[in-house]
Amino acid sequence: MAIIDGKGRVFGKINVIDLMVILFIILVIAVGAKFVLVKPDHPAWITVEVMAKNQFYTTIETIETGSLILDSSGNKIGEVLAIYASPRGMKWDITLYLNLSIEKRSNKLYFANNELNINGNIDITLGHTNIQDANIISINKSLSGETKAIVEVIFKDTKPWVAEKITKGDTETNSQGRIIAKIISKESIPASMIVTSDAGEIYIREHPELKDVTAVFEIIAKKMGTSLSLHNEGIKIGKNFNFYADEYDISGTIINIS
């Protein structure tokens, strides 16, 4: 038997045109079912740590925790989880921890249609503030947490009554009464001063009153990615360290971290 007979029917039963219409209807139903039954992938949210170097202080002033990154339609595609700044001459290096809406394509991550890679760059718009070529330091690492750290701090040219007041065992507590910093050792030596002789010769001598105090602290630091902080201030060698005891406040410079 011929597949199509003289009257244009398939196997002598179905008209060819009718068959084409039936197949078209089946195709439309199948495509429609795909869109109805198969849910599209939703963007995932991940944590990205970036550093923007040589920024003006005005940039820092416009960014805060909770600042949003919006797309051209005003939809939220990112948020600032934390910000830390370190001075670099007359400018600042800014570390940002961002919660970003990303898409996965062939095992690669994309934000705003730009691929994300460690050591790659990313452009960030926060309101009227534009940060270009921020370096990506980490992707989707554990963001928050706490850790103990040992911090060695020097308090230079300290007044004698303050130097005497600083004592091993002194603590600082937060608003909930929890100890977040404790002095575990202390050493005090006379501060240095420069004197000039009548002959114009310069000497370094011990100061008759002021002291250089070196104290080692055990702190409960907040861990944000690869950074540590206390009082929302980054813990890094060379940075200021503030200690708020019950009877005194003092500020020094971090010289070692372990």
C-alpha positions in Angstrom: 0.0 0.0 0.0 1.3 3.5 -0.9 1.9 5.8 2.0 0.0 8.6 0.2 -2.8 7.5 -2.1 -4.2 9.3 -5.2 -6.5 11.4 -3.0 -3.7 12.8 -0.9 -4.5 10.7 2.1 -1.8 9.0 4.4 -2.3 5.3 4.3 -5.7 6.0 2.7 -7.1 7.4 5.9 -5.7 10.9 6.9 -5.4 13.9 4.6 -1.9 15.3 4.4 -3.0 18.8 5.2 -4.9 17.5 8.2 -1.9 15.6 9.4 0.3 18.7 9.2 -2.2 20.7 11.2 -2.3 17.9 13.9 1.5 17.8 14.1 1.6 21.7 14.4 -0.9 21.6 17.3 1.1 18.9 19.1 4.3 21.0 18.7 2.6 24.1 20.1 1.3 22.1 23.1 4.7 20.6 23.8 6.4 24.0 23.7 3.7 25.5 25.9 4.1 22.7 28.4 7.8 23.3 28.6 7.3 26.9 29.7 4.6 26.1 32.1 6.1 23.0 33.7 9.8 23.8 33.6 10.6 26.6 36.0 13.5 28.9 35.0 16.6 29.1 37.1 16.5 31.8 39.7 19.7 33.9 40.3 21.7 32.8 43.3 23.2 35.1 45.9 26.8 34.8 46.9 29.4 36.7 48.9 32.2 38.4 47.0 35.1 40.2 48.7 36.6 43.0 46.6 39.3 45.7 47.1 39.3 49.1 45.5 42.6 50.9 45.8 43.5 54.6 45.8 40.0 55.9 46.5 39.2 59.4 47.8 37.8 59.7 51.3 34.6 61.1 49.8 34.0 57.6 48.3 34.1 56.0 51.8 31.7 58.6 53.1 29.0 57.6 50.5 29.2 53.9 51.2 27.8 52.1 54.3 26.6 48.7 55.3 23.3 48.1 53.5 24.1 50.3 50.5 22.4 48.7 47.5 23.5 47.9 43.9 20.6 48.4 41.5 20.2 47.4 37.8 19.0 49.8 35.2 15.4 49.0 36.1 15.9 49.7 39.8 16.0 46.1 40.9 18.3 45.1 43.7 21.2 43.0 42.4 23.7 43.5 45.2 24.2 44.9 48.8 27.1 46.0 50.9 27.6 43.7 53.9 30.7 45.4 55.3 33.2 48.0 54.4 36.8 48.5 55.7 39.2 51.3 54.7 43.0 51.6 55.1 44.9 54.8 54.4 47.3 54.9 51.5 49.1 58.2 51.5 46.5 60.8 50.7 44.0 58.2 49.5 42.4 55.0 50.8 42.2 51.3 50.0 38.6 50.1 50.5 37.7 46.4 51.1 34.0 45.7 50.4 32.0 42.5 51.3 29.2 42.3 48.8 26.1 40.0 48.6 25.6 39.7 44.8 22.9 38.2 42.6 24.7 36.0 40.1 23.8 33.7 37.3 25.5 30.4 36.6 26.3 29.6 33.0 28.3 26.5 32.0 29.8 26.3 35.5 30.8 30.0 35.4 29.5 32.8 37.6 28.2 36.1 36.1 27.2 39.3 37.7 25.5 41.9 35.6 26.6 39.9 32.5 30.3 40.1 33.6 32.1 36.9 34.5 33.4 36.7 38.1 37.0 35.4 38.6 39.4 35.5 41.6 41.9 38.4 40.8 39.5 39.6 38.1 38.0 43.1 38.2 34.4 44.3 38.7 32.7 47.6 38.4 30.4 48.6 41.2 27.7 51.4 41.2 26.3 52.4 44.6 23.9 55.2 44.1 25.9 58.1 42.6 29.2 56.4 43.5 31.0 54.5 40.8 34.0 52.2 41.7 35.8 50.9 38.7 38.1 47.9 38.4 37.7 46.7 42.0 39.8 43.6 42.4 38.0 40.4 43.4 39.8 38.8 46.4 37.4 35.9 47.3 34.1 34.4 46.1 31.6 32.7 48.4 33.9 32.3 51.3 32.5 32.1 54.8 31.7 35.7 55.5 31.0 36.3 59.1 32.1 34.8 62.4 34.3 35.4 65.4 37.8 34.3 66.2 40.4 34.9 69.0 43.4 36.9 68.0 46.6 38.0 69.9 47.4 41.6 69.1 50.6 43.4 70.2 50.2 47.2 70.5 52.6 50.0 71.4 51.4 53.1 73.1 54.1 55.7 72.6 54.7 58.9 74.7 52.1 57.9 77.3 51.6 60.1 80.3 53.0 58.4 83.4 49.7 58.2 85.3 48.1 56.4 82.3 51.1 54.1 81.8 50.8 53.2 85.5 47.0 52.6 85.1 47.4 50.1 82.3 47.5 46.7 84.0 47.7 43.1 83.0 44.1 41.7 83.3 42.4 45.0 82.3 39.4 44.3 80.0 37.0 45.9 77.6 33.4 44.8 77.4 30.8 45.4 74.7 27.3 46.8 75.3 26.1 43.3 76.3 28.8 43.0 79.0 30.9 40.5 77.1 34.7 40.8 77.3 36.0 41.5 73.8 39.6 42.6 74.7 41.9 41.7 77.6 45.5 42.7 78.4 47.6 39.5 78.9 51.0 41.2 79.3 52.4 44.7 79.6 55.9 46.3 79.5 56.7 49.9 80.1 60.0 51.7 79.3 60.9 55.4 79.2 60.0 57.2 76.0 62.7 58.6 73.8 63.4 62.3 73.2 65.8 64.2 71.1 68.0 66.8 72.7 70.5 69.2 71.2 73.7 70.2 73.0 75.1 73.8 73.1 77.5 72.6 70.4 74.6 71.6 68.1 75.1 67.9 68.6 71.9 65.8 68.6 71.4 63.0 71.2 68.6 60.6 71.9 67.8 60.5 75.6 65.2 59.0 77.9 62.2 61.2 78.5 62.0 62.2 82.2 58.2 61.5 82.3 56.6 60.0 79.3 56.5 56.2 78.8 56.4 53.8 75.8 54.0 51.0 76.8 53.8 47.7 74.9 50.8 45.6 75.7 49.6 42.3 74.3 45.9 41.8 74.0 43.7 38.8 73.5 40.7 40.0 71.5 37.5 38.5 70.2 37.6 39.8 66.6 34.9 39.8 64.1 36.0 37.8 61.0 34.8 39.1 57.6 36.2 37.0 54.8 40.0 37.3 55.2 39.9 40.4 57.5 39.6 40.9 61.2 38.0 43.8 63.0 37.2 45.2 66.4 34.8 48.2 66.9 34.3 47.9 63.1 37.9 48.9 62.7 40.3 46.7 60.7 42.9 44.8 62.7 46.2 45.2 60.7 49.8 45.9 61.5 50.4 49.6 61.4 46.8 50.5 62.1 45.4 52.2 65.2 44.1 50.1 68.0 41.7 51.6 70.5 41.2 50.1 74.0 38.3 51.3 76.1 38.8 50.1 79.7 36.5 51.1 82.6 38.8 53.8 83.9 40.7 54.9 80.8 40.7 55.0 77.0 43.9 54.7 75.0 45.0 54.5 71.4 48.1 52.8 70.1 49.6 51.2 67.0 49.4 47.5 66.2 52.9 46.0 65.8 52.1 42.3 65.6 49.2 39.9 65.1 49.0 36.2 65.8 
